[in-house]
């Protein structure tokens, strides 16, 4: 019985330490220090928007809110 308890404790210790060897899961390059309107340089940006255009970046959510997410004009 003592042997089974010791074995169980050893297995619990091994299982507890299994996560200690995990490598950090990072993408490699962290662009957290760049403003959002300067960071997108891929094919997924809105058509007509250019990298670094801050005013366009700020106006886009406002336009989306008025054109598609505002239910008030749709009820009239």
Secondary structure in CASP SS format (residue, H / E / C, confidence):
PFRMAT SS
TARGET T0000
AUTHOR 0000-0000-0000
METHOD secondary structure of the structure
MODEL  1
X C 1.00
X H 1.00
X H 1.00
X H 1.00
X H 1.00
X H 1.00
X H 1.00
X H 1.00
X H 1.00
X H 1.00
X H 1.00
X H 1.00
X H 1.00
X H 1.00
X H 1.00
X H 1.00
X H 1.00
X H 1.00
X H 1.00
X H 1.00
X H 1.00
X C 1.00
X C 1.00
X C 1.00
X C 1.00
X C 1.00
X C 1.00
X C 1.00
X C 1.00
X C 1.00
X C 1.00
X C 1.00
X C 1.00
X C 1.00
X C 1.00
X H 1.00
X H 1.00
X H 1.00
X H 1.00
X C 1.00
X C 1.00
X C 1.00
X C 1.00
X C 1.00
X C 1.00
X C 1.00
X C 1.00
X C 1.00
X C 1.00
X C 1.00
X C 1.00
X C 1.00
X C 1.00
X H 1.00
X H 1.00
X H 1.00
X H 1.00
X H 1.00
X H 1.00
X H 1.00
X H 1.00
X H 1.00
X H 1.00
X H 1.00
X H 1.00
X H 1.00
X H 1.00
X C 1.00
X C 1.00
X C 1.00
X C 1.00
X H 1.00
X H 1.00
X H 1.00
X H 1.00
X C 1.00
END
